[in-house]
Amino acid sequence: MLTLRCNPISDGFDEGGFSQAGNVDFYLKSFRDHGSRTLAELIQKFSNSATPVNCVVYDSFLPWALDVAKEHGIYGDAFFTNSATVCSIFAHIHHGLLTLPLTPEMTPLLLPGLPPLTSQTCQFSEEARGVSEIWPAKLIGPMVPSAYLDERIKGDRGYGSSLWKPL
């Protein structure tokens, strides 16, 4: 049986969050330091339980979570919370195929595996192909219930999970 747990970790600003930090660089450093420590504590907390942690699913903007998982000899899997196009653009930047900042002369943006990108055009099938050429990605979605998109599925208003209520 698969057991999923969702537990919070600290960014170092548990009372006020990002606004308490004052600036982005300080917040990100604090989140990495405190988040790494509290994630390691969670993994350790469950290590001797009937259901130890064997995989950490983390937001792709928190790559240090994979380092923590590896330090504990468990799997890590990035969950990309943004669109496939955004993930593809980030991958191109990471691999040096795109440099920032963009200039007006660079539009439409032409990247391998993606259609010409302008603010008006973008096809999901092209996004998916572009990402899969760079990473072994499995695309899921939409992550929004049908009631908020097209109402094709009667009564589909939620998936039973909440950031504010435990499962």
DRENMI-271769 format. One record per residue: x, y, z of N, C-alpha, C in turn; residue in one letter; residue number from 1. Coordinates in nm, 2 decimals. Layout:
BEGIN
<node <X,Y,Z>,<X,Y,Z>,<X,Y,Z>,A,NUM>,
...
END
This chain:
BEGIN
<node <0.08,-0.12,0.00>,<0.00,0.00,0.00>,<0.09,0.12,0.00>,M,1>,
<node <0.05,0.22,-0.08>,<0.12,0.35,-0.09>,<0.07,0.44,0.02>,L,2>,
<node <0.17,0.50,0.09>,<0.13,0.60,0.19>,<0.19,0.73,0.15>,T,3>,
<node <0.11,0.83,0.14>,<0.16,0.97,0.11>,<0.14,1.06,0.23>,L,4>,
<node <0.24,1.13,0.26>,<0.24,1.23,0.37>,<0.28,1.36,0.31>,R,5>,
<node <0.21,1.46,0.36>,<0.25,1.60,0.33>,<0.28,1.67,0.46>,C,6>,
<node <0.40,1.71,0.47>,<0.45,1.78,0.60>,<0.52,1.91,0.57>,N,7>,
<node <0.50,2.01,0.65>,<0.56,2.14,0.63>,<0.71,2.14,0.67>,P,8>,
<node <0.79,2.22,0.60>,<0.92,2.24,0.64>,<0.94,2.39,0.67>,I,9>,
<node <1.04,2.43,0.73>,<1.06,2.58,0.77>,<1.14,2.65,0.66>,S,10>,
<node <1.10,2.77,0.64>,<1.18,2.86,0.55>,<1.26,2.96,0.64>,D,11>,
<node <1.24,2.94,0.77>,<1.31,3.03,0.87>,<1.23,3.15,0.91>,G,12>,
<node <1.12,3.17,0.84>,<1.03,3.28,0.87>,<0.89,3.23,0.89>,F,13>,
<node <0.87,3.14,0.99>,<0.75,3.07,1.02>,<0.63,3.16,1.06>,D,14>,
<node <0.66,3.28,1.11>,<0.56,3.37,1.15>,<0.51,3.46,1.04>,E,15>,
<node <0.60,3.51,0.96>,<0.57,3.61,0.86>,<0.60,3.57,0.71>,G,16>,
<node <0.66,3.46,0.69>,<0.69,3.42,0.55>,<0.78,3.52,0.48>,G,17>,
<node <0.77,3.52,0.35>,<0.86,3.60,0.27>,<0.87,3.75,0.31>,F,18>,
<node <0.75,3.81,0.34>,<0.75,3.95,0.38>,<0.84,3.98,0.50>,S,19>,
<node <0.86,3.88,0.59>,<0.94,3.90,0.71>,<1.09,3.90,0.67>,Q,20>,
<node <1.12,3.84,0.56>,<1.27,3.83,0.52>,<1.33,3.96,0.48>,A,21>,
<node <1.26,4.04,0.42>,<1.31,4.17,0.37>,<1.36,4.17,0.23>,G,22>,
<node <1.43,4.07,0.19>,<1.48,4.07,0.05>,<1.49,3.92,0.00>,N,23>,
<node <1.49,3.91,-0.13>,<1.48,3.78,-0.20>,<1.60,3.69,-0.16>,V,24>,
<node <1.72,3.75,-0.18>,<1.84,3.67,-0.15>,<1.85,3.61,-0.01>,D,25>,
<node <1.81,3.70,0.09>,<1.82,3.65,0.23>,<1.71,3.54,0.25>,F,26>,
<node <1.59,3.56,0.19>,<1.49,3.46,0.20>,<1.53,3.33,0.14>,Y,27>,
<node <1.58,3.33,0.02>,<1.62,3.20,-0.04>,<1.73,3.13,0.03>,L,28>,
<node <1.83,3.21,0.09>,<1.94,3.14,0.17>,<1.88,3.08,0.29>,K,29>,
<node <1.79,3.16,0.36>,<1.73,3.11,0.48>,<1.64,2.98,0.45>,S,30>,
<node <1.57,2.99,0.34>,<1.48,2.87,0.30>,<1.57,2.75,0.28>,F,31>,
<node <1.68,2.77,0.21>,<1.77,2.65,0.18>,<1.82,2.60,0.31>,R,32>,
<node <1.87,2.69,0.40>,<1.93,2.64,0.52>,<1.83,2.58,0.61>,D,33>,
<node <1.72,2.65,0.64>,<1.62,2.60,0.73>,<1.54,2.48,0.67>,H,34>,
<node <1.51,2.49,0.54>,<1.44,2.39,0.47>,<1.51,2.26,0.47>,G,35>,
<node <1.64,2.27,0.44>,<1.73,2.15,0.43>,<1.73,2.08,0.57>,S,36>,
<node <1.75,2.16,0.67>,<1.76,2.10,0.81>,<1.62,2.04,0.85>,R,37>,
<node <1.51,2.11,0.83>,<1.38,2.06,0.87>,<1.34,1.94,0.79>,T,38>,
<node <1.37,1.94,0.66>,<1.34,1.82,0.58>,<1.42,1.70,0.62>,L,39>,
<node <1.55,1.72,0.65>,<1.63,1.61,0.71>,<1.57,1.56,0.84>,A,40>,
<node <1.52,1.65,0.92>,<1.46,1.61,1.05>,<1.33,1.53,1.03>,E,41>,
<node <1.25,1.57,0.93>,<1.13,1.49,0.90>,<1.17,1.35,0.85>,L,42>,
<node <1.26,1.34,0.76>,<1.31,1.21,0.71>,<1.35,1.12,0.82>,I,43>,
<node <1.43,1.18,0.91>,<1.48,1.11,1.02>,<1.37,1.06,1.12>,Q,44>,
<node <1.27,1.15,1.14>,<1.16,1.13,1.23>,<1.08,1.00,1.19>,K,45>,
<node <1.07,0.98,1.05>,<0.99,0.87,1.00>,<1.08,0.75,0.97>,F,46>,
<node <1.21,0.76,0.99>,<1.30,0.65,0.94>,<1.28,0.52,1.02>,S,47>,
<node <1.24,0.53,1.14>,<1.22,0.40,1.22>,<1.07,0.37,1.24>,N,48>,
<node <0.99,0.43,1.16>,<0.85,0.41,1.17>,<0.81,0.29,1.08>,S,49>,
<node <0.68,0.25,1.08>,<0.63,0.15,0.99>,<0.63,0.19,0.85>,A,50>,
<node <0.63,0.32,0.83>,<0.63,0.38,0.69>,<0.74,0.48,0.67>,T,51>,
<node <0.86,0.44,0.66>,<0.97,0.54,0.65>,<0.96,0.61,0.51>,P,52>,
<node <1.02,0.73,0.50>,<1.02,0.80,0.38>,<1.11,0.73,0.28>,V,53>,
<node <1.06,0.70,0.16>,<1.15,0.64,0.06>,<1.16,0.73,-0.07>,N,54>,
<node <1.08,0.84,-0.07>,<1.09,0.93,-0.19>,<1.04,1.07,-0.14>,C,55>,
<node <1.11,1.17,-0.17>,<1.07,1.31,-0.15>,<1.03,1.37,-0.28>,V,56>,
<node <0.90,1.41,-0.28>,<0.85,1.49,-0.40>,<0.86,1.63,-0.36>,V,57>,
<node <0.93,1.71,-0.44>,<0.96,1.85,-0.41>,<0.93,1.94,-0.53>,Y,58>,
<node <0.91,2.06,-0.49>,<0.89,2.17,-0.60>,<1.02,2.19,-0.67>,D,59>,
<node <1.01,2.20,-0.80>,<1.13,2.21,-0.88>,<1.21,2.33,-0.85>,S,60>,
<node <1.15,2.43,-0.79>,<1.23,2.55,-0.75>,<1.31,2.53,-0.62>,F,61>,
<node <1.30,2.41,-0.56>,<1.37,2.38,-0.44>,<1.47,2.26,-0.46>,L,62>,
<node <1.56,2.28,-0.56>,<1.65,2.16,-0.59>,<1.73,2.11,-0.48>,P,63>,
<node <1.76,2.19,-0.38>,<1.83,2.14,-0.26>,<1.76,2.02,-0.19>,W,64>,
<node <1.63,2.01,-0.21>,<1.56,1.90,-0.15>,<1.61,1.76,-0.20>,A,65>,
<node <1.65,1.76,-0.33>,<1.71,1.64,-0.38>,<1.84,1.60,-0.31>,L,66>,
<node <1.92,1.70,-0.28>,<2.05,1.68,-0.21>,<2.02,1.62,-0.07>,D,67>,
<node <1.91,1.67,-0.01>,<1.88,1.61,0.13>,<1.83,1.47,0.11>,V,68>,
<node <1.75,1.44,0.01>,<1.70,1.30,-0.01>,<1.82,1.21,-0.04>,A,69>,
<node <1.91,1.25,-0.12>,<2.03,1.17,-0.15>,<2.12,1.14,-0.03>,K,70>,
<node <2.13,1.25,0.06>,<2.21,1.23,0.18>,<2.15,1.12,0.27>,E,71>,
<node <2.02,1.10,0.26>,<1.95,1.00,0.34>,<1.93,0.87,0.26>,H,72>,
<node <1.98,0.86,0.14>,<1.97,0.74,0.06>,<1.84,0.71,0.01>,G,73>,
<node <1.76,0.81,-0.01>,<1.62,0.79,-0.07>,<1.61,0.87,-0.20>,I,74>,
<node <1.50,0.83,-0.27>,<1.47,0.90,-0.40>,<1.42,1.04,-0.38>,Y,75>,
<node <1.44,1.12,-0.48>,<1.38,1.25,-0.49>,<1.32,1.27,-0.63>,G,76>,
<node <1.21,1.34,-0.64>,<1.14,1.36,-0.76>,<1.09,1.50,-0.77>,D,77>,
<node <1.13,1.57,-0.87>,<1.08,1.71,-0.88>,<0.94,1.72,-0.94>,A,78>,
<node <0.86,1.80,-0.88>,<0.72,1.82,-0.92>,<0.72,1.96,-0.98>,F,79>,
<node <0.70,1.97,-1.11>,<0.71,2.10,-1.18>,<0.57,2.17,-1.17>,F,80>,
<node <0.56,2.27,-1.09>,<0.44,2.34,-1.07>,<0.40,2.44,-1.17>,T,81>,
<node <0.49,2.47,-1.26>,<0.46,2.56,-1.37>,<0.45,2.49,-1.50>,N,82>,
<node <0.41,2.56,-1.60>,<0.38,2.50,-1.73>,<0.50,2.43,-1.79>,S,83>,
<node <0.48,2.34,-1.89>,<0.59,2.28,-1.96>,<0.68,2.37,-2.03>,A,84>,
<node <0.62,2.48,-2.09>,<0.70,2.58,-2.16>,<0.79,2.65,-2.06>,T,85>,
<node <0.75,2.69,-1.94>,<0.83,2.75,-1.85>,<0.95,2.65,-1.81>,V,86>,
<node <0.91,2.53,-1.78>,<1.02,2.43,-1.75>,<1.12,2.42,-1.86>,C,87>,
<node <1.07,2.42,-1.99>,<1.16,2.41,-2.10>,<1.25,2.53,-2.11>,S,88>,
<node <1.20,2.65,-2.09>,<1.28,2.77,-2.09>,<1.38,2.77,-1.98>,I,89>,
<node <1.34,2.72,-1.86>,<1.44,2.71,-1.75>,<1.55,2.61,-1.79>,F,90>,
<node <1.52,2.50,-1.85>,<1.62,2.40,-1.89>,<1.71,2.46,-1.99>,A,91>,
<node <1.66,2.54,-2.09>,<1.74,2.60,-2.19>,<1.84,2.70,-2.12>,H,92>,
<node <1.79,2.78,-2.02>,<1.88,2.87,-1.95>,<1.98,2.79,-1.87>,I,93>,
<node <1.94,2.69,-1.80>,<2.04,2.61,-1.72>,<2.15,2.55,-1.81>,H,94>,
<node <2.11,2.50,-1.93>,<2.21,2.44,-2.02>,<2.28,2.54,-2.11>,H,95>,
<node <2.26,2.67,-2.08>,<2.33,2.77,-2.16>,<2.28,2.80,-2.30>,G,96>,
<node <2.16,2.75,-2.33>,<2.11,2.76,-2.46>,<2.03,2.89,-2.48>,L,97>,
<node <2.01,2.96,-2.37>,<1.93,3.09,-2.36>,<1.99,3.17,-2.25>,L,98>,
<node <2.02,3.30,-2.29>,<2.08,3.39,-2.19>,<1.98,3.50,-2.16>,T,99>,
<node <1.99,3.55,-2.04>,<1.90,3.66,-1.99>,<1.99,3.78,-1.97>,L,100>,
<node <1.93,3.90,-1.97>,<1.79,3.93,-2.00>,<1.76,3.92,-2.15>,P,101>,
<node <1.63,3.89,-2.18>,<1.58,3.89,-2.32>,<1.57,4.04,-2.36>,L,102>,
<node <1.59,4.05,-2.49>,<1.58,4.19,-2.55>,<1.47,4.18,-2.66>,T,103>,
<node <1.41,4.30,-2.69>,<1.30,4.29,-2.79>,<1.35,4.23,-2.92>,P,104>,
<node <1.48,4.24,-2.96>,<1.52,4.17,-3.08>,<1.51,4.02,-3.08>,E,105>,
<node <1.50,3.96,-2.96>,<1.49,3.82,-2.94>,<1.35,3.76,-2.96>,M,106>,
<node <1.25,3.84,-2.99>,<1.12,3.79,-3.01>,<1.08,3.79,-3.16>,T,107>,
<node <1.01,3.69,-3.20>,<0.96,3.58,-3.12>,<1.08,3.49,-3.07>,P,108>,
<node <1.07,3.44,-2.95>,<1.17,3.35,-2.89>,<1.18,3.22,-2.96>,L,109>,
<node <1.29,3.18,-3.02>,<1.30,3.06,-3.09>,<1.39,2.96,-3.02>,L,110>,
<node <1.33,2.85,-2.97>,<1.40,2.75,-2.89>,<1.38,2.62,-2.95>,L,111>,
<node <1.48,2.53,-2.96>,<1.45,2.39,-3.01>,<1.34,2.32,-2.94>,P,112>,
<node <1.25,2.26,-3.03>,<1.14,2.18,-2.97>,<1.02,2.26,-2.93>,G,113>,
<node <1.03,2.39,-2.95>,<0.91,2.48,-2.91>,<0.88,2.56,-3.04>,L,114>,
<node <0.75,2.60,-3.05>,<0.71,2.69,-3.16>,<0.76,2.83,-3.12>,P,115>,
<node <0.77,2.92,-3.22>,<0.81,3.05,-3.19>,<0.72,3.11,-3.08>,P,116>,
<node <0.79,3.16,-2.97>,<0.71,3.20,-2.85>,<0.69,3.35,-2.85>,L,117>,
<node <0.57,3.39,-2.85>,<0.53,3.53,-2.83>,<0.43,3.53,-2.72>,T,118>,
<node <0.39,3.64,-2.68>,<0.29,3.65,-2.57>,<0.15,3.60,-2.61>,S,119>,
<node <0.13,3.58,-2.74>,<0.00,3.54,-2.79>,<-0.01,3.39,-2.83>,Q,120>,
<node <0.10,3.33,-2.85>,<0.09,3.19,-2.90>,<0.17,3.09,-2.81>,T,121>,
<node <0.11,2.97,-2.80>,<0.18,2.86,-2.73>,<0.09,2.74,-2.73>,C,122>,
<node <0.13,2.63,-2.79>,<0.06,2.51,-2.80>,<0.11,2.41,-2.70>,Q,123>,
<node <0.02,2.35,-2.62>,<0.06,2.25,-2.52>,<0.14,2.13,-2.57>,F,124>,
<node <0.09,2.08,-2.69>,<0.16,1.97,-2.75>,<0.30,2.00,-2.78>,S,125>,
<node <0.32,2.12,-2.83>,<0.46,2.16,-2.86>,<0.54,2.18,-2.74>,E,126>,
<node <0.48,2.23,-2.63>,<0.55,2.24,-2.50>,<0.60,2.11,-2.45>,E,127>,
<node <0.51,2.01,-2.46>,<0.54,1.88,-2.40>,<0.65,1.81,-2.48>,A,128>,
<node <0.65,1.83,-2.61>,<0.76,1.77,-2.70>,<0.89,1.84,-2.66>,R,129>,
<node <0.89,1.97,-2.65>,<1.01,2.05,-2.61>,<1.07,2.00,-2.48>,G,130>,
<node <0.99,1.98,-2.38>,<1.04,1.94,-2.25>,<1.10,1.80,-2.26>,V,131>,
<node <1.02,1.71,-2.33>,<1.07,1.57,-2.33>,<1.19,1.55,-2.41>,S,132>,
<node <1.23,1.65,-2.50>,<1.36,1.64,-2.57>,<1.48,1.67,-2.48>,E,133>,
<node <1.45,1.74,-2.37>,<1.56,1.78,-2.28>,<1.56,1.69,-2.16>,I,134>,
<node <1.45,1.66,-2.10>,<1.44,1.58,-1.98>,<1.35,1.46,-2.00>,W,135>,
<node <1.37,1.35,-1.93>,<1.27,1.24,-1.93>,<1.15,1.28,-1.85>,P,136>,
<node <1.07,1.36,-1.90>,<0.95,1.42,-1.82>,<0.83,1.34,-1.85>,A,137>,
<node <0.75,1.33,-1.74>,<0.61,1.27,-1.75>,<0.52,1.39,-1.72>,K,138>,
<node <0.44,1.43,-1.82>,<0.35,1.54,-1.80>,<0.21,1.50,-1.75>,L,139>,
<node <0.17,1.57,-1.64>,<0.04,1.54,-1.59>,<-0.04,1.67,-1.59>,I,140>,
<node <-0.17,1.65,-1.58>,<-0.25,1.78,-1.57>,<-0.37,1.77,-1.67>,G,141>,
<node <-0.46,1.86,-1.66>,<-0.44,1.98,-1.57>,<-0.45,1.95,-1.43>,P,142>,
<node <-0.39,2.03,-1.34>,<-0.40,2.02,-1.20>,<-0.51,2.09,-1.14>,M,143>,
<node <-0.61,2.13,-1.22>,<-0.72,2.21,-1.17>,<-0.85,2.13,-1.20>,V,144>,
<node <-0.94,2.12,-1.10>,<-1.06,2.04,-1.12>,<-1.14,2.09,-1.24>,P,145>,
<node <-1.22,2.01,-1.31>,<-1.30,2.04,-1.42>,<-1.40,2.15,-1.40>,S,146>,
<node <-1.45,2.16,-1.28>,<-1.55,2.27,-1.25>,<-1.49,2.41,-1.28>,A,147>,
<node <-1.36,2.42,-1.27>,<-1.30,2.55,-1.29>,<-1.24,2.57,-1.43>,Y,148>,
<node <-1.25,2.46,-1.51>,<-1.20,2.47,-1.65>,<-1.31,2.46,-1.75>,L,149>,
<node <-1.37,2.35,-1.76>,<-1.47,2.33,-1.87>,<-1.60,2.26,-1.82>,D,150>,
<node <-1.60,2.22,-1.70>,<-1.72,2.15,-1.64>,<-1.76,2.02,-1.71>,E,151>,
<node <-1.67,1.95,-1.77>,<-1.70,1.83,-1.84>,<-1.73,1.72,-1.74>,R,152>,
<node <-1.67,1.72,-1.62>,<-1.70,1.62,-1.52>,<-1.78,1.68,-1.41>,I,153>,
<node <-1.91,1.63,-1.40>,<-2.00,1.68,-1.30>,<-1.95,1.66,-1.16>,K,154>,
<node <-1.96,1.76,-1.08>,<-1.92,1.76,-0.94>,<-1.77,1.76,-0.92>,G,155>,
<node <-1.69,1.77,-1.02>,<-1.54,1.77,-1.00>,<-1.50,1.91,-0.95>,D,156>,
<node <-1.50,1.93,-0.82>,<-1.46,2.06,-0.76>,<-1.33,2.05,-0.68>,R,157>,
<node <-1.28,1.93,-0.66>,<-1.16,1.92,-0.58>,<-1.10,1.78,-0.59>,G,158>,
<node <-0.98,1.77,-0.54>,<-0.92,1.63,-0.54>,<-0.90,1.58,-0.40>,Y,159>,
<node <-0.96,1.64,-0.30>,<-0.95,1.59,-0.17>,<-0.83,1.62,-0.09>,G,160>,
<node <-0.74,1.71,-0.14>,<-0.63,1.75,-0.06>,<-0.63,1.90,-0.05>,S,161>,
<node <-0.56,1.94,0.06>,<-0.56,2.09,0.09>,<-0.43,2.12,0.16>,S,162>,
<node <-0.38,2.24,0.13>,<-0.26,2.28,0.20>,<-0.29,2.32,0.35>,L,163>,
<node <-0.42,2.34,0.37>,<-0.46,2.38,0.51>,<-0.53,2.27,0.59>,W,164>,
<node <-0.56,2.16,0.53>,<-0.62,2.05,0.61>,<-0.54,1.93,0.59>,K,165>,
<node <-0.50,1.85,0.69>,<-0.43,1.73,0.67>,<-0.51,1.62,0.60>,P,166>,
<node <-0.44,1.54,0.52>,<-0.51,1.43,0.45>,<-0.57,1.33,0.55>,L,167>,
END
